């Protein structure tokens, strides 16, 4: 895993922790593949590529801020 992937994974982990703290997701963690991240959303685990996980979590957090 190169430095860019490590930075992306760290960013996704931080976003997931924030989303979990706000009860927007019910779980998160490393996926079975190094280029994936698992997010449990609405009771369903989703294995997303890191870029998609970042986009998904960013949109979820933004929507939560708008609706708050």
Buried (B, 14 or more C-beta within 10 A) or exposed (E): EEEEEEEBBEBBBEBBEBBBEEEBBBEBEEBEEEEBBBBBBEEEEBEBBBEBBBBBBBEBBEEBEEEE
